[in-house]
Amino acid sequence: MPIFEYSCKQCGHTFEKLVSRSRMKDAQQCPDCGAVEADKLVSAFSSKIAGGGDYTAPAPSRSGGGFS
């Protein structure tokens, strides 16, 4: 099950929730105010590496065809 990050539309609280694939489209309840409307956020981890740079895969080595 993936972990998603949400932001409550009512109070602005940001929270994470472990959600099964069958419930991904269901509304998520805010643990602070109880509202059931939250926006799914794009995780910084999934799009960038710590330190602010974008992830670039290492180039394969010429000697063995694999990664060094």
PyMOL Python script that loads the backbone (N, CA, C, O; Angstrom):
from pymol import cmd

cmd.read_pdbstr("""\
ATOM      1  N   MET A   1       0.838  -1.182   0.000  1.00  0.00           N
ATOM      2  CA  MET A   1       0.000   0.000   0.000  1.00  0.00           C
ATOM      3  C   MET A   1       0.887   1.251   0.000  1.00  0.00           C
ATOM      4  O   MET A   1       1.826   1.351   0.790  1.00  0.00           O
ATOM      5  N   PRO A   2       0.589   2.182  -0.872  1.00  0.00           N
ATOM      6  CA  PRO A   2       1.377   3.418  -0.919  1.00  0.00           C
ATOM      7  C   PRO A   2       0.963   4.406   0.174  1.00  0.00           C
ATOM      8  O   PRO A   2      -0.166   4.385   0.664  1.00  0.00           O
ATOM      9  N   ILE A   3       1.904   5.264   0.537  1.00  0.00           N
ATOM     10  CA  ILE A   3       1.638   6.342   1.482  1.00  0.00           C
ATOM     11  C   ILE A   3       1.446   7.613   0.673  1.00  0.00           C
ATOM     12  O   ILE A   3       2.267   7.945  -0.182  1.00  0.00           O
ATOM     13  N   PHE A   4       0.353   8.323   0.947  1.00  0.00           N
ATOM     14  CA  PHE A   4       0.071   9.577   0.265  1.00  0.00           C
ATOM     15  C   PHE A   4       0.093  10.719   1.269  1.00  0.00           C
ATOM     16  O   PHE A   4      -0.180  10.530   2.455  1.00  0.00           O
ATOM     17  N   GLU A   5       0.421  11.902   0.779  1.00  0.00           N
ATOM     18  CA  GLU A   5       0.409  13.103   1.603  1.00  0.00           C
ATOM     19  C   GLU A   5      -0.784  13.939   1.159  1.00  0.00           C
ATOM     20  O   GLU A   5      -1.032  14.095  -0.037  1.00  0.00           O
ATOM     21  N   TYR A   6      -1.518  14.473   2.127  1.00  0.00           N
ATOM     22  CA  TYR A   6      -2.718  15.253   1.862  1.00  0.00           C
ATOM     23  C   TYR A   6      -2.657  16.593   2.578  1.00  0.00           C
ATOM     24  O   TYR A   6      -1.934  16.757   3.562  1.00  0.00           O
ATOM     25  N   SER A   7      -3.427  17.546   2.069  1.00  0.00           N
ATOM     26  CA  SER A   7      -3.605  18.842   2.721  1.00  0.00           C
ATOM     27  C   SER A   7      -5.104  19.076   2.876  1.00  0.00           C
ATOM     28  O   SER A   7      -5.843  19.050   1.892  1.00  0.00           O
ATOM     29  N   CYS A   8      -5.550  19.304   4.102  1.00  0.00           N
ATOM     30  CA  CYS A   8      -6.967  19.514   4.386  1.00  0.00           C
ATOM     31  C   CYS A   8      -7.431  20.828   3.771  1.00  0.00           C
ATOM     32  O   CYS A   8      -6.794  21.865   3.956  1.00  0.00           O
ATOM     33  N   LYS A   9      -8.539  20.782   3.040  1.00  0.00           N
ATOM     34  CA  LYS A   9      -9.091  21.990   2.422  1.00  0.00           C
ATOM     35  C   LYS A   9      -9.694  22.936   3.449  1.00  0.00           C
ATOM     36  O   LYS A   9      -9.779  24.139   3.203  1.00  0.00           O
ATOM     37  N   GLN A  10     -10.117  22.408   4.603  1.00  0.00           N
ATOM     38  CA  GLN A  10     -10.768  23.236   5.613  1.00  0.00           C
ATOM     39  C   GLN A  10      -9.777  23.926   6.554  1.00  0.00           C
ATOM     40  O   GLN A  10      -9.866  25.136   6.764  1.00  0.00           O
ATOM     41  N   CYS A  11      -8.832  23.166   7.122  1.00  0.00           N
ATOM     42  CA  CYS A  11      -7.935  23.750   8.124  1.00  0.00           C
ATOM     43  C   CYS A  11      -6.485  23.892   7.646  1.00  0.00           C
ATOM     44  O   CYS A  11      -5.682  24.552   8.307  1.00  0.00           O
ATOM     45  N   GLY A  12      -6.141  23.277   6.499  1.00  0.00           N
ATOM     46  CA  GLY A  12      -4.791  23.394   5.960  1.00  0.00           C
ATOM     47  C   GLY A  12      -3.781  22.418   6.536  1.00  0.00           C
ATOM     48  O   GLY A  12      -2.613  22.436   6.148  1.00  0.00           O
ATOM     49  N   HIS A  13      -4.216  21.562   7.460  1.00  0.00           N
ATOM     50  CA  HIS A  13      -3.314  20.580   8.064  1.00  0.00           C
ATOM     51  C   HIS A  13      -2.793  19.622   6.997  1.00  0.00           C
ATOM     52  O   HIS A  13      -3.564  19.151   6.161  1.00  0.00           O
ATOM     53  N   THR A  14      -1.488  19.327   7.017  1.00  0.00           N
ATOM     54  CA  THR A  14      -0.877  18.367   6.102  1.00  0.00           C
ATOM     55  C   THR A  14      -0.685  17.063   6.858  1.00  0.00           C
ATOM     56  O   THR A  14      -0.169  17.050   7.975  1.00  0.00           O
ATOM     57  N   PHE A  15      -1.111  15.951   6.228  1.00  0.00           N
ATOM     58  CA  PHE A  15      -0.988  14.652   6.890  1.00  0.00           C
ATOM     59  C   PHE A  15      -0.694  13.572   5.861  1.00  0.00           C
ATOM     60  O   PHE A  15      -0.958  13.735   4.670  1.00  0.00           O
ATOM     61  N   GLU A  16      -0.137  12.455   6.350  1.00  0.00           N
ATOM     62  CA  GLU A  16       0.170  11.303   5.510  1.00  0.00           C
ATOM     63  C   GLU A  16      -0.794  10.185   5.858  1.00  0.00           C
ATOM     64  O   GLU A  16      -1.241  10.062   6.998  1.00  0.00           O
ATOM     65  N   LYS A  17      -1.111   9.364   4.849  1.00  0.00           N
ATOM     66  CA  LYS A  17      -2.019   8.256   5.093  1.00  0.00           C
ATOM     67  C   LYS A  17      -1.648   7.080   4.198  1.00  0.00           C
ATOM     68  O   LYS A  17      -1.378   7.250   3.009  1.00  0.00           O
ATOM     69  N   LEU A  18      -1.639   5.894   4.781  1.00  0.00           N
ATOM     70  CA  LEU A  18      -1.410   4.655   4.055  1.00  0.00           C
ATOM     71  C   LEU A  18      -2.750   4.261   3.432  1.00  0.00           C
ATOM     72  O   LEU A  18      -3.723   4.037   4.152  1.00  0.00           O
ATOM     73  N   VAL A  19      -2.809   4.173   2.098  1.00  0.00           N
ATOM     74  CA  VAL A  19      -4.078   3.969   1.405  1.00  0.00           C
ATOM     75  C   VAL A  19      -3.976   2.765   0.466  1.00  0.00           C
ATOM     76  O   VAL A  19      -3.042   2.670  -0.329  1.00  0.00           O
ATOM     77  N   SER A  20      -4.938   1.854   0.563  1.00  0.00           N
ATOM     78  CA  SER A  20      -4.951   0.708  -0.347  1.00  0.00           C
ATOM     79  C   SER A  20      -5.333   1.175  -1.747  1.00  0.00           C
ATOM     80  O   SER A  20      -6.014   2.188  -1.910  1.00  0.00           O
ATOM     81  N   ARG A  21      -4.898   0.442  -2.738  1.00  0.00           N
ATOM     82  CA  ARG A  21      -5.179   0.819  -4.135  1.00  0.00           C
ATOM     83  C   ARG A  21      -6.676   0.926  -4.396  1.00  0.00           C
ATOM     84  O   ARG A  21      -7.100   1.764  -5.192  1.00  0.00           O
ATOM     85  N   SER A  22      -7.474   0.104  -3.749  1.00  0.00           N
ATOM     86  CA  SER A  22      -8.920   0.131  -3.970  1.00  0.00           C
ATOM     87  C   SER A  22      -9.580   1.380  -3.365  1.00  0.00           C
ATOM     88  O   SER A  22     -10.725   1.690  -3.696  1.00  0.00           O
ATOM     89  N   ARG A  23      -8.877   2.090  -2.491  1.00  0.00           N
ATOM     90  CA  ARG A  23      -9.439   3.275  -1.832  1.00  0.00           C
ATOM     91  C   ARG A  23      -8.731   4.573  -2.217  1.00  0.00           C
ATOM     92  O   ARG A  23      -8.942   5.601  -1.573  1.00  0.00           O
ATOM     93  N   MET A  24      -7.900   4.543  -3.248  1.00  0.00           N
ATOM     94  CA  MET A  24      -7.118   5.716  -3.644  1.00  0.00           C
ATOM     95  C   MET A  24      -7.996   6.922  -4.007  1.00  0.00           C
ATOM     96  O   MET A  24      -7.602   8.063  -3.766  1.00  0.00           O
ATOM     97  N   LYS A  25      -9.162   6.686  -4.574  1.00  0.00           N
ATOM     98  CA  LYS A  25     -10.017   7.787  -5.003  1.00  0.00           C
ATOM     99  C   LYS A  25     -10.997   8.232  -3.929  1.00  0.00           C
ATOM    100  O   LYS A  25     -11.713   9.215  -4.119  1.00  0.00           O
ATOM    101  N   ASP A  26     -11.041   7.528  -2.805  1.00  0.00           N
ATOM    102  CA  ASP A  26     -11.938   7.902  -1.707  1.00  0.00           C
ATOM    103  C   ASP A  26     -11.476   9.192  -1.039  1.00  0.00           C
ATOM    104  O   ASP A  26     -10.280   9.480  -1.002  1.00  0.00           O
ATOM    105  N   ALA A  27     -12.415   9.964  -0.515  1.00  0.00           N
ATOM    106  CA  ALA A  27     -12.081  11.164   0.245  1.00  0.00           C
ATOM    107  C   ALA A  27     -11.367  10.752   1.528  1.00  0.00           C
ATOM    108  O   ALA A  27     -11.716   9.743   2.140  1.00  0.00           O
ATOM    109  N   GLN A  28     -10.376  11.528   1.930  1.00  0.00           N
ATOM    110  CA  GLN A  28      -9.600  11.224   3.126  1.00  0.00           C
ATOM    111  C   GLN A  28      -9.963  12.216   4.235  1.00  0.00           C
ATOM    112  O   GLN A  28     -10.095  13.414   3.985  1.00  0.00           O
ATOM    113  N   GLN A  29     -10.122  11.713   5.448  1.00  0.00           N
ATOM    114  CA  GLN A  29     -10.520  12.544   6.583  1.00  0.00           C
ATOM    115  C   GLN A  29      -9.312  13.145   7.280  1.00  0.00           C
ATOM    116  O   GLN A  29      -8.334  12.452   7.560  1.00  0.00           O
ATOM    117  N   CYS A  30      -9.388  14.438   7.558  1.00  0.00           N
ATOM    118  CA  CYS A  30      -8.329  15.142   8.272  1.00  0.00           C
ATOM    119  C   CYS A  30      -8.301  14.690   9.728  1.00  0.00           C
ATOM    120  O   CYS A  30      -9.337  14.706  10.393  1.00  0.00           O
ATOM    121  N   PRO A  31      -7.134  14.285  10.238  1.00  0.00           N
ATOM    122  CA  PRO A  31      -7.053  13.859  11.631  1.00  0.00           C
ATOM    123  C   PRO A  31      -7.186  15.018  12.628  1.00  0.00           C
ATOM    124  O   PRO A  31      -7.453  14.780  13.806  1.00  0.00           O
ATOM    125  N   ASP A  32      -7.006  16.262  12.180  1.00  0.00           N
ATOM    126  CA  ASP A  32      -7.127  17.416  13.086  1.00  0.00           C
ATOM    127  C   ASP A  32      -8.557  17.912  13.243  1.00  0.00           C
ATOM    128  O   ASP A  32      -9.070  18.008  14.358  1.00  0.00           O
ATOM    129  N   CYS A  33      -9.206  18.230  12.105  1.00  0.00           N
ATOM    130  CA  CYS A  33     -10.534  18.853  12.195  1.00  0.00           C
ATOM    131  C   CYS A  33     -11.668  17.912  11.810  1.00  0.00           C
ATOM    132  O   CYS A  33     -12.833  18.227  12.055  1.00  0.00           O
ATOM    133  N   GLY A  34     -11.357  16.766  11.212  1.00  0.00           N
ATOM    134  CA  GLY A  34     -12.380  15.794  10.855  1.00  0.00           C
ATOM    135  C   GLY A  34     -13.031  16.024   9.499  1.00  0.00           C
ATOM    136  O   GLY A  34     -13.888  15.239   9.093  1.00  0.00           O
ATOM    137  N   ALA A  35     -12.648  17.080   8.790  1.00  0.00           N
ATOM    138  CA  ALA A  35     -13.206  17.334   7.463  1.00  0.00           C
ATOM    139  C   ALA A  35     -12.817  16.199   6.522  1.00  0.00           C
ATOM    140  O   ALA A  35     -11.761  15.588   6.680  1.00  0.00           O
ATOM    141  N   VAL A  36     -13.672  15.921   5.547  1.00  0.00           N
ATOM    142  CA  VAL A  36     -13.400  14.816   4.629  1.00  0.00           C
ATOM    143  C   VAL A  36     -13.003  15.290   3.230  1.00  0.00           C
ATOM    144  O   VAL A  36     -13.107  14.535   2.263  1.00  0.00           O
ATOM    145  N   GLU A  37     -12.557  16.518   3.127  1.00  0.00           N
ATOM    146  CA  GLU A  37     -12.070  17.018   1.853  1.00  0.00           C
ATOM    147  C   GLU A  37     -10.607  17.394   2.002  1.00  0.00           C
ATOM    148  O   GLU A  37     -10.253  18.307   2.748  1.00  0.00           O
ATOM    149  N   ALA A  38      -9.758  16.667   1.274  1.00  0.00           N
ATOM    150  CA  ALA A  38      -8.322  16.938   1.316  1.00  0.00           C
ATOM    151  C   ALA A  38      -7.756  16.787  -0.090  1.00  0.00           C
ATOM    152  O   ALA A  38      -8.200  15.941  -0.865  1.00  0.00           O
ATOM    153  N   ASP A  39      -6.775  17.614  -0.403  1.00  0.00           N
ATOM    154  CA  ASP A  39      -6.087  17.531  -1.684  1.00  0.00           C
ATOM    155  C   ASP A  39      -4.885  16.607  -1.548  1.00  0.00           C
ATOM    156  O   ASP A  39      -4.136  16.694  -0.574  1.00  0.00           O
ATOM    157  N   LYS A  40      -4.699  15.715  -2.531  1.00  0.00           N
ATOM    158  CA  LYS A  40      -3.516  14.857  -2.551  1.00  0.00           C
ATOM    159  C   LYS A  40      -2.350  15.714  -3.028  1.00  0.00           C
ATOM    160  O   LYS A  40      -2.456  16.399  -4.046  1.00  0.00           O
ATOM    161  N   LEU A  41      -1.246  15.677  -2.301  1.00  0.00           N
ATOM    162  CA  LEU A  41      -0.074  16.475  -2.640  1.00  0.00           C
ATOM    163  C   LEU A  41       0.948  15.645  -3.399  1.00  0.00           C
ATOM    164  O   LEU A  41       0.991  14.422  -3.268  1.00  0.00           O
ATOM    165  N   VAL A  42       1.760  16.311  -4.183  1.00  0.00           N
ATOM    166  CA  VAL A  42       2.867  15.650  -4.861  1.00  0.00           C
ATOM    167  C   VAL A  42       4.017  15.599  -3.860  1.00  0.00           C
ATOM    168  O   VAL A  42       4.446  16.630  -3.342  1.00  0.00           O
ATOM    169  N   SER A  43       4.501  14.417  -3.598  1.00  0.00           N
ATOM    170  CA  SER A  43       5.573  14.252  -2.633  1.00  0.00           C
ATOM    171  C   SER A  43       6.893  14.766  -3.190  1.00  0.00           C
ATOM    172  O   SER A  43       7.261  14.445  -4.320  1.00  0.00           O
ATOM    173  N   ALA A  44       7.600  15.557  -2.406  1.00  0.00           N
ATOM    174  CA  ALA A  44       8.910  16.060  -2.820  1.00  0.00           C
ATOM    175  C   ALA A  44       9.882  14.904  -3.013  1.00  0.00           C
ATOM    176  O   ALA A  44      10.763  14.977  -3.869  1.00  0.00           O
ATOM    177  N   PHE A  45       9.735  13.840  -2.233  1.00  0.00           N
ATOM    178  CA  PHE A  45      10.622  12.688  -2.344  1.00  0.00           C
ATOM    179  C   PHE A  45      10.475  12.004  -3.693  1.00  0.00           C
ATOM    180  O   PHE A  45      11.461  11.515  -4.246  1.00  0.00           O
ATOM    181  N   SER A  46       9.278  11.960  -4.225  1.00  0.00           N
ATOM    182  CA  SER A  46       9.078  11.241  -5.482  1.00  0.00           C
ATOM    183  C   SER A  46       9.595  12.002  -6.692  1.00  0.00           C
ATOM    184  O   SER A  46       9.815  11.402  -7.745  1.00  0.00           O
ATOM    185  N   SER A  47       9.794  13.317  -6.566  1.00  0.00           N
ATOM    186  CA  SER A  47      10.240  14.076  -7.725  1.00  0.00           C
ATOM    187  C   SER A  47      11.640  14.656  -7.581  1.00  0.00           C
ATOM    188  O   SER A  47      12.230  15.068  -8.580  1.00  0.00           O
ATOM    189  N   LYS A  48      12.186  14.700  -6.384  1.00  0.00           N
ATOM    190  CA  LYS A  48      13.521  15.257  -6.169  1.00  0.00           C
ATOM    191  C   LYS A  48      14.260  14.478  -5.093  1.00  0.00           C
ATOM    192  O   LYS A  48      13.655  13.828  -4.240  1.00  0.00           O
ATOM    193  N   ILE A  49      15.566  14.559  -5.154  1.00  0.00           N
ATOM    194  CA  ILE A  49      16.423  13.943  -4.148  1.00  0.00           C
ATOM    195  C   ILE A  49      16.770  15.001  -3.108  1.00  0.00           C
ATOM    196  O   ILE A  49      16.846  16.182  -3.444  1.00  0.00           O
ATOM    197  N   ALA A  50      16.982  14.609  -1.854  1.00  0.00           N
ATOM    198  CA  ALA A  50      17.370  15.548  -0.800  1.00  0.00           C
ATOM    199  C   ALA A  50      18.558  16.372  -1.250  1.00  0.00           C
ATOM    200  O   ALA A  50      19.489  15.837  -1.852  1.00  0.00           O
ATOM    201  N   GLY A  51      18.543  17.636  -0.975  1.00  0.00           N
ATOM    202  CA  GLY A  51      19.618  18.523  -1.404  1.00  0.00           C
ATOM    203  C   GLY A  51      19.174  19.412  -2.552  1.00  0.00           C
ATOM    204  O   GLY A  51      19.912  20.297  -2.985  1.00  0.00           O
ATOM    205  N   GLY A  52      17.951  19.170  -3.049  1.00  0.00           N
ATOM    206  CA  GLY A  52      17.371  20.055  -4.043  1.00  0.00           C
ATOM    207  C   GLY A  52      17.619  19.697  -5.492  1.00  0.00           C
ATOM    208  O   GLY A  52      17.002  20.294  -6.374  1.00  0.00           O
ATOM    209  N   GLY A  53      18.496  18.750  -5.776  1.00  0.00           N
ATOM    210  CA  GLY A  53      18.783  18.428  -7.171  1.00  0.00           C
ATOM    211  C   GLY A  53      17.841  17.378  -7.716  1.00  0.00           C
ATOM    212  O   GLY A  53      17.304  16.566  -6.962  1.00  0.00           O
ATOM    213  N   ASP A  54      17.639  17.389  -9.007  1.00  0.00           N
ATOM    214  CA  ASP A  54      16.853  16.344  -9.646  1.00  0.00           C
ATOM    215  C   ASP A  54      17.692  15.080  -9.753  1.00  0.00           C
ATOM    216  O   ASP A  54      18.911  15.155  -9.904  1.00  0.00           O
ATOM    217  N   TYR A  55      17.059  13.941  -9.678  1.00  0.00           N
ATOM    218  CA  TYR A  55      17.760  12.667  -9.757  1.00  0.00           C
ATOM    219  C   TYR A  55      18.177  12.399 -11.197  1.00  0.00           C
ATOM    220  O   TYR A  55      17.377  12.548 -12.121  1.00  0.00           O
ATOM    221  N   THR A  56      19.408  12.012 -11.380  1.00  0.00           N
ATOM    222  CA  THR A  56      19.917  11.587 -12.679  1.00  0.00           C
ATOM    223  C   THR A  56      20.565  10.227 -12.488  1.00  0.00           C
ATOM    224  O   THR A  56      21.455  10.069 -11.652  1.00  0.00           O
ATOM    225  N   ALA A  57      20.124   9.252 -13.256  1.00  0.00           N
ATOM    226  CA  ALA A  57      20.682   7.907 -13.145  1.00  0.00           C
ATOM    227  C   ALA A  57      22.133   7.918 -13.588  1.00  0.00           C
ATOM    228  O   ALA A  57      22.485   8.643 -14.519  1.00  0.00           O
ATOM    229  N   PRO A  58      22.991   7.123 -12.937  1.00  0.00           N
ATOM    230  CA  PRO A  58      24.387   7.064 -13.351  1.00  0.00           C
ATOM    231  C   PRO A  58      24.511   6.451 -14.739  1.00  0.00           C
ATOM    232  O   PRO A  58      23.716   5.593 -15.123  1.00  0.00           O
ATOM    233  N   ALA A  59      25.495   6.890 -15.473  1.00  0.00           N
ATOM    234  CA  ALA A  59      25.740   6.354 -16.810  1.00  0.00           C
ATOM    235  C   ALA A  59      26.354   4.971 -16.691  1.00  0.00           C
ATOM    236  O   ALA A  59      27.144   4.734 -15.777  1.00  0.00           O
ATOM    237  N   PRO A  60      26.013   4.047 -17.589  1.00  0.00           N
ATOM    238  CA  PRO A  60      26.618   2.719 -17.536  1.00  0.00           C
ATOM    239  C   PRO A  60      28.111   2.806 -17.841  1.00  0.00           C
ATOM    240  O   PRO A  60      28.550   3.644 -18.629  1.00  0.00           O
ATOM    241  N   SER A  61      28.884   1.925 -17.204  1.00  0.00           N
ATOM    242  CA  SER A  61      30.326   1.918 -17.469  1.00  0.00           C
ATOM    243  C   SER A  61      30.577   1.295 -18.844  1.00  0.00           C
ATOM    244  O   SER A  61      29.795   0.469 -19.314  1.00  0.00           O
ATOM    245  N   ARG A  62      31.644   1.690 -19.461  1.00  0.00           N
ATOM    246  CA  ARG A  62      31.960   1.164 -20.802  1.00  0.00           C
ATOM    247  C   ARG A  62      32.595  -0.212 -20.713  1.00  0.00           C
ATOM    248  O   ARG A  62      32.521  -0.987 -21.667  1.00  0.00           O
ATOM    249  N   SER A  63      33.223  -0.532 -19.578  1.00  0.00           N
ATOM    250  CA  SER A  63      33.966  -1.790 -19.490  1.00  0.00           C
ATOM    251  C   SER A  63      33.064  -3.010 -19.349  1.00  0.00           C
ATOM    252  O   SER A  63      33.317  -4.034 -19.983  1.00  0.00           O
ATOM    253  N   GLY A  64      32.020  -2.920 -18.533  1.00  0.00           N
ATOM    254  CA  GLY A  64      31.217  -4.114 -18.289  1.00  0.00           C
ATOM    255  C   GLY A  64      29.776  -4.007 -18.731  1.00  0.00           C
ATOM    256  O   GLY A  64      29.025  -4.976 -18.619  1.00  0.00           O
ATOM    257  N   GLY A  65      29.372  -2.858 -19.228  1.00  0.00           N
ATOM    258  CA  GLY A  65      28.004  -2.697 -19.675  1.00  0.00           C
ATOM    259  C   GLY A  65      27.026  -2.425 -18.548  1.00  0.00           C
ATOM    260  O   GLY A  65      25.873  -2.083 -18.812  1.00  0.00           O
ATOM    261  N   GLY A  66      27.456  -2.568 -17.285  1.00  0.00           N
ATOM    262  CA  GLY A  66      26.582  -2.309 -16.144  1.00  0.00           C
ATOM    263  C   GLY A  66      26.941  -1.000 -15.484  1.00  0.00           C
ATOM    264  O   GLY A  66      27.703  -0.202 -16.030  1.00  0.00           O
ATOM    265  N   PHE A  67      26.398  -0.789 -14.324  1.00  0.00           N
ATOM    266  CA  PHE A  67      26.711   0.417 -13.558  1.00  0.00           C
ATOM    267  C   PHE A  67      27.946   0.184 -12.724  1.00  0.00           C
ATOM    268  O   PHE A  67      28.175  -0.921 -12.232  1.00  0.00           O
ATOM    269  N   SER A  68      28.735   1.212 -12.566  1.00  0.00           N
ATOM    270  CA  SER A  68      29.948   1.074 -11.765  1.00  0.00           C
ATOM    271  C   SER A  68      29.729   1.540 -10.360  1.00  0.00           C
ATOM    272  O   SER A  68      30.650   1.494  -9.544  1.00  0.00           O
TER     273      SER A  68
END
""", "prot")
cmd.dss("prot")
cmd.show_as("cartoon", "prot")
cmd.util.cbc("prot")
cmd.orient("prot")
